[in-house]
């Protein structure tokens, strides 16, 4: 049986502010923003090249929870230095990259934590494709 992870529901405190963050600051594509009934709003955004989206909204139990409580998801990028520069250009507050040695690098911000892996030390096809990981610390905290 084949399964695909396609949507990560996020609890957020402000839907419009979260759309602005994911679309304008991170560059995610807004797939849809609909209000199918009174009190229900469903928003879905997808990072370029990703098969998995984030979703948030109002009026559905799937979006319930503490804003900022989703942790440990990874945004994969080819080059952490280039990704950091682009985020800074877009107005995301983010620290300098810290090098821990052995190919492990990290950068942090109030919203994002990034870890870079030198994949010449990784094993397996999936690991070799993974260059850098931008790990949202507080996804949906917008």
C-alpha positions as CSV (number, residue, x, y, z in Angstrom):
1,X,0.0,0.0,0.0
2,X,1.4,3.4,-0.9
3,X,0.6,6.4,1.3
4,X,1.6,10.0,0.9
5,X,1.7,12.8,3.4
6,X,0.0,15.7,1.7
7,X,-1.3,18.1,4.3
8,X,-0.1,19.3,7.7
9,X,-2.9,21.1,9.6
10,X,-1.6,24.0,11.7
11,X,-3.3,25.8,14.6
12,X,-2.8,29.6,14.1
13,X,-4.0,32.6,16.0
14,X,-4.6,34.9,12.9
15,X,-5.4,33.3,9.5
16,X,-4.7,36.5,7.5
17,X,-1.4,37.1,9.2
18,X,-0.4,33.5,8.7
19,X,-1.2,33.7,5.0
20,X,0.9,36.8,4.7
21,X,3.8,35.0,6.5
22,X,3.7,31.8,4.5
23,X,2.9,33.4,1.1
24,X,4.8,36.7,1.2
25,X,7.7,35.9,3.6
26,X,8.4,32.2,2.8
27,X,7.1,32.2,-0.8
28,X,4.6,29.4,-0.4
29,X,2.0,29.2,-3.2
30,X,-1.6,29.9,-1.9
31,X,-3.5,26.9,-3.3
32,X,-6.8,28.1,-2.0
33,X,-8.6,30.2,0.6
34,X,-12.3,29.3,0.8
35,X,-15.2,29.8,3.2
36,X,-17.6,26.9,2.4
37,X,-20.0,27.9,5.2
38,X,-20.6,30.4,7.9
39,X,-17.7,30.3,10.4
40,X,-15.6,27.9,8.4
41,X,-12.5,29.0,6.5
42,X,-10.0,26.6,4.9
43,X,-6.6,27.8,3.6
44,X,-3.9,25.7,2.0
45,X,-0.3,26.8,1.0
46,X,2.4,24.7,-0.6
47,X,6.2,25.3,-0.8
48,X,7.5,25.4,-4.3
49,X,8.4,21.8,-5.4
50,X,6.8,20.2,-2.4
51,X,4.2,17.4,-2.4
52,X,3.1,18.4,1.0
53,X,1.1,21.5,2.0
54,X,0.3,23.3,5.2
55,X,-3.3,24.1,6.0
56,X,-5.0,26.3,8.6
57,X,-8.3,28.0,9.1
58,X,-11.3,28.4,11.4
59,X,-14.3,26.4,12.4
60,X,-13.0,22.9,12.0
61,X,-11.6,20.6,14.7
62,X,-8.6,19.7,12.6
63,X,-7.2,23.3,13.1
64,X,-7.8,23.3,16.9
65,X,-4.8,23.5,19.2
66,X,-2.3,25.9,20.6
67,X,-0.8,28.2,17.9
68,X,2.9,27.4,17.5
69,X,2.5,23.9,19.0
70,X,3.5,22.0,15.8
71,X,7.2,21.3,15.9
72,X,9.8,19.2,14.1
73,X,8.7,19.6,10.5
74,X,11.5,20.2,7.9
75,X,11.6,22.5,4.9
76,X,14.3,21.1,2.6
77,X,16.5,23.5,0.6
78,X,19.5,22.9,-1.6
79,X,21.7,25.6,-0.1
80,X,21.2,27.0,3.4
81,X,23.3,30.1,2.7
82,X,21.2,31.0,-0.3
83,X,18.0,30.2,1.5
84,X,19.0,32.4,4.4
85,X,19.8,35.3,2.1
86,X,16.4,34.9,0.4
87,X,14.6,34.9,3.7
88,X,16.4,38.0,4.8
89,X,15.5,39.7,1.5
90,X,11.8,38.8,2.2
91,X,12.0,40.3,5.7
92,X,12.3,37.2,7.9
93,X,14.3,37.8,11.0
94,X,17.0,35.1,11.1
95,X,20.4,34.7,12.7
96,X,23.7,34.0,11.1
97,X,24.5,30.4,10.3
98,X,26.3,28.5,13.1
99,X,28.7,25.8,12.0
100,X,29.0,22.9,14.5
101,X,31.5,21.0,12.4
102,X,31.1,17.7,10.7
103,X,28.8,19.3,8.1
104,X,26.1,20.3,10.6
105,X,25.1,24.0,10.5
106,X,22.2,25.8,12.1
107,X,20.4,29.1,11.9
108,X,17.6,30.4,14.1
109,X,14.8,33.0,14.1
110,X,11.7,33.6,16.2
111,X,9.8,31.4,13.7
112,X,12.4,29.3,11.9
113,X,15.3,27.0,13.0
114,X,17.4,25.7,10.2
115,X,19.8,22.8,10.2
116,X,22.2,22.1,7.3
117,X,23.5,18.5,6.8
118,X,26.6,17.7,4.8
119,X,25.1,14.8,2.9
120,X,28.5,13.4,1.8
121,X,28.2,11.8,5.3
122,X,24.6,10.7,4.8
123,X,23.6,7.2,3.7
124,X,20.9,6.2,1.3
125,X,19.3,7.9,-1.8
126,X,16.9,10.0,0.2
127,X,19.6,11.4,2.5
128,X,21.9,12.2,-0.4
129,X,19.2,14.3,-2.0
130,X,18.6,16.2,1.2
131,X,21.0,19.2,1.3
132,X,19.6,21.5,3.9
133,X,16.7,21.6,6.3
134,X,14.8,24.6,7.4
135,X,13.0,23.5,10.5
136,X,10.1,25.7,11.5
137,X,10.3,26.1,15.3
138,X,6.8,27.5,15.7
139,X,4.9,26.7,12.5
140,X,1.6,28.4,12.5
141,X,2.5,30.8,15.3
142,X,1.5,33.7,13.0
